Amino acid sequence: MRTNCSSSQLFKDEFVSLSCEEDDSSAGWTLRRNTSTDTRAECGDEFGQPAGSSCNISYTDPQDSGVYWCESREGAISNMVNLTVSGGSVILQSPVLPVMEGDDVTLLCQTKTTPSNLPAAFYKDGSLIRKQPTGHMTIQHVSRSDEGLYKCDISGHGESPS
């Protein structure tokens, strides 16, 4: 599964394009999602607009938050992508796809309206781990001990979803 977004968190009213990988063996894949209101919803029926092998959501809404995946006619499924759409003013940009142990992972705390280099506090599982003057933090050589729920806070702007 491919996406044009670099983050698992999006602001309300953003455009996002999701697509199933196309090769000789992937013909007939369908993009589906589970949200608080949909179960196994199919692109074009309950959400989004099909565009070739892609599914475009023109204006994201918090109700679009959920798990997205591609499914073949035979029932095989791709990796799942968890997207969160925030109606708030701060999001935490993090990699969409799982990362491998040893990778460096950069988290970016971003506001909807102002430059994305504002000072930010980063939290893991509810505990403050670091304050960064430029709004981004890199976790070097990630390991299992780095797994958890991350969020960030920009003073005067608010807090991101976890």
C-alpha positions in Angstrom: 0.0 0.0 0.0 1.3 3.5 -0.9 0.2 6.9 0.3 1.1 10.5 -0.6 1.2 11.5 3.0 4.4 11.2 5.0 2.6 11.1 8.4 0.1 8.9 10.2 -1.6 12.1 11.5 -3.3 14.6 9.2 -5.1 17.9 9.7 -8.9 18.2 8.9 -9.6 19.2 5.3 -6.3 17.9 3.9 -6.1 15.9 0.6 -4.8 12.3 0.9 -4.3 9.7 -1.9 -3.9 6.0 -0.9 -3.2 3.3 -3.5 -2.6 -0.4 -3.7 0.7 -1.5 -5.2 0.2 -2.4 -8.9 2.1 -5.2 -10.4 1.3 -8.3 -12.4 0.2 -10.2 -9.3 -1.8 -7.4 -7.6 -4.6 -6.8 -10.2 -8.0 -6.6 -8.5 -6.9 -5.2 -5.2 -9.4 -3.0 -3.3 -8.7 -0.3 -0.8 -10.7 -0.8 2.5 -10.9 0.8 5.9 -12.3 0.4 9.4 -13.3 3.5 11.2 -15.6 4.3 14.1 -18.5 4.4 11.7 -17.4 2.0 8.9 -16.3 -1.7 8.8 -14.5 -3.1 5.7 -15.7 0.0 3.8 -14.6 0.1 0.2 -13.2 3.2 -1.6 -15.9 4.7 -3.9 -18.8 3.1 -2.0 -18.6 4.5 1.5 -15.6 6.9 1.2 -13.2 8.6 -1.2 -13.1 8.7 -5.0 -11.4 6.0 -7.0 -8.8 7.4 -9.4 -7.1 4.5 -11.3 -5.3 2.4 -8.7 -5.7 5.2 -6.1 -8.3 6.3 -3.7 -8.5 10.1 -3.2 -10.0 11.7 -0.1 -10.3 15.4 -1.0 -11.1 16.8 2.4 -10.2 14.7 5.4 -12.4 14.7 8.4 -11.9 13.2 11.9 -14.4 10.5 10.9 -11.8 9.4 8.4 -9.5 8.3 11.2 -9.0 4.5 11.2 -7.1 1.6 9.7 -6.7 1.4 5.9 -5.5 -1.6 3.9 -5.6 -3.2 0.4 -7.4 -6.5 0.0 -7.3 -8.9 -3.0 -10.2 -10.8 -4.5 -8.7 -13.9 -2.9 -8.7 -12.3 0.6 -5.0 -11.5 0.9 -4.4 -8.2 2.7 -1.5 -5.7 2.6 0.1 -4.0 5.5 -2.3 -1.8 7.4 -1.9 2.0 7.8 -3.4 3.7 10.8 -4.4 7.3 10.0 -5.6 9.9 12.5 -7.3 13.1 11.3 -7.2 15.8 13.8 -9.6 18.7 14.1 -7.1 20.4 16.4 -4.3 22.7 15.6 -1.3 20.4 16.3 -0.3 17.1 14.8 2.7 14.8 15.3 4.2 13.8 12.0 5.7 10.3 12.2 6.5 7.6 9.6 3.3 5.9 8.1 4.8 2.5 7.7 6.5 0.4 10.4 10.1 1.1 10.8 12.9 -1.5 11.2 15.1 -1.9 14.3 18.2 0.2 13.9 16.5 2.9 11.8 16.6 6.6 12.7 13.0 8.0 13.2 12.3 11.7 13.1 9.1 13.1 14.7 7.9 16.6 13.7 5.5 18.5 15.8 3.5 20.7 13.4 0.8 23.4 13.7 -1.7 24.0 10.9 -1.2 27.7 10.5 2.3 28.7 11.7 5.9 27.6 10.8 6.7 24.0 11.8 9.9 25.0 13.6 8.3 26.1 16.9 9.7 24.8 20.2 7.8 21.6 21.2 7.7 19.1 24.1 7.6 15.4 23.2 5.9 12.7 25.3 6.0 8.9 25.2 3.2 7.1 27.0 2.3 10.3 28.8 5.7 11.1 30.2 7.9 14.0 29.0 10.9 12.7 27.2 12.4 15.8 25.5 11.9 19.5 24.7 13.2 20.5 21.4 13.7 24.2 20.3 13.0 23.4 16.6 9.9 21.2 16.9 11.5 18.0 15.7 13.1 15.1 17.4 15.1 12.2 16.0 15.2 8.8 17.8 18.4 7.2 16.7 18.7 3.5 16.1 15.2 2.6 17.3 14.6 -0.6 19.2 11.7 -2.3 20.8 12.1 -0.2 23.9 11.1 2.9 21.8 7.7 1.4 21.1 4.8 3.4 22.6 2.3 6.2 22.1 4.0 9.5 21.3 2.5 13.0 21.3 3.8 16.5 21.3 2.8 19.9 22.7 3.5 23.4 21.3 2.9 26.0 24.0 0.1 28.3 23.0 -1.1 26.1 20.2 -2.1 22.8 21.8 -1.3 19.1 21.9 -1.3 16.5 19.2 -3.3 13.3 19.3 -1.2 10.3 20.5 
